[in-house]
Amino acid sequence: MANRLKKALEEKQVLLGMQAFSGSPSFVEVMGLAGFDWVSIDMEHSPATFETVLQMTRTADAAGIIPLVRVAQNDPREILHALDAGGAGIIVPHVNSAEELRRALAACRYPPDGVRGTCMMVRGARYGFEEWGAFYRKLNEDVVVVPLIEEREGVEDFDAMLEVEGVDVYWLAVADLGQSYGFPGATFEHPGMRAIATDLVAKAKRAGKAMMIPVSPRLDREYCEYLVGLGFRLLSFGSDMSVFAKACKQAASYARDIRESLLKQQPTGR
């Protein structure tokens, strides 16, 4: 599944994904059936456990959507469990230096390329059904590692990160990045945020790397097109909860308008 993502990147496609905060395999299935390319199964801000991740990655594979797991922190044990549960790749939050990135990459790969603990009886290793001598090398080659650039320190060390081998995609955050630079709540239409985005996209492009970005908080086609115009090729269309909340808010508004309209049409008493 991860190899499919890398192939799409090589073909210069624009890829659409969504973050899963609900912990619901059903939402992941809906994303896959709707045609999303990838899902980020969140463990940093959601109550998801590794058992939850196991069920969500299984559902993602069945629905034809690539399951990436956003671990809570850059910790080898967390990364190990997420990959063993079936994650095709790992999204690592708050990566602020090349050294932190190297640590994440090592945790995602088996020796001699990394330090990932070896166990063939897990879903991420297909329960030992593959001949291990060749299969572990394929897993090392296919795994996708996505560092999240969320603070000023990460932006300032981005040049050094680009020199680290083994990364195909970098995710530029919005909420934490805005806070870090003193632009709380700003989108990438903000001049300061736009300047950061265009600078990092240009550097990544020269290095042959792709950039990912959230479409939130706007969640509309116009903003998607704006971000692609800045050079981003992977769009995270909010989360299952934010999209659901927006739909609920719209539906409730429609219901209130209809109710008020009906009340106005009722005859008044004498």
Phi, psi and omega in degrees: 000317180295324180299330177296322178293316180296321179297317179297322178295321178296331179274006176063033179281159168265125187245138183247132178223183179209151176271141179252108180255346186283337187076015185260118173300330181297319178296321178298318179298318178298317178302315180296315180293330179286342177108011176293148183277323185211161175228140174259108180277111189275134173237358182276315184248353182256167178275014185299138174256176179290333174295319176299315180299319178303313181290325182286324177290323178298317178294319180300315179299319181293328183269358176078027179241139186283122181269112171257145181245122175269103181287164183288331181201166181282075185234127183304324181290319178295317179297317178303311183295321181294319179287321177298329179285349176118009176297132177281343179195170184236132171258122186253117183284155170053050176272117187243001181204162177296326180294318177296323179294318178298323179296320179294317180298318179297322181292339183270355185232144177286154173301146010271001183278342182200204185234013181298131179293142185265124172210121183272350185265034180237162183299321181295343177249017178057035172055027176081010181285343180264153175290116194294325185304326178261328188291322181295328178292323177295318178298318178298322183285324187275334187300137180258129178243121184242105176283137177266119178266106190238348182230166179305322181299321179293322177295317183291335180256014185298322179302316180292324178297322181295340179276350180279125181283149174105009180241130179257331188224138173241135181257121176264117184283173179239308187293304180294324180296316178299318178299318184296326182264003180082025177240059185302132178080002184283147171265182180279008169277343175297133184307317180293319179290321178297320180297318177298313183298312183294325179294312182290322178298317180297318179294317180296320181297318178296330180272359180076027181249155178260157179239139178249148182208148177279143175275342178295154006270000187284315177055055175216164185296321182301317181288325174304312181295325177298314181293320176296323177297332176283346178114004180280139183246347175238122182248130175260106185278068179063211180231165176304321182287322180290321178293318178296318180297319179296317179296319179295319180297317178295315181297318179295323178295317177300316182297318179296318180297317180296317180298316179295322178296319179293322179296323180292332182279346180289139179294141179278151179286164179290000000 
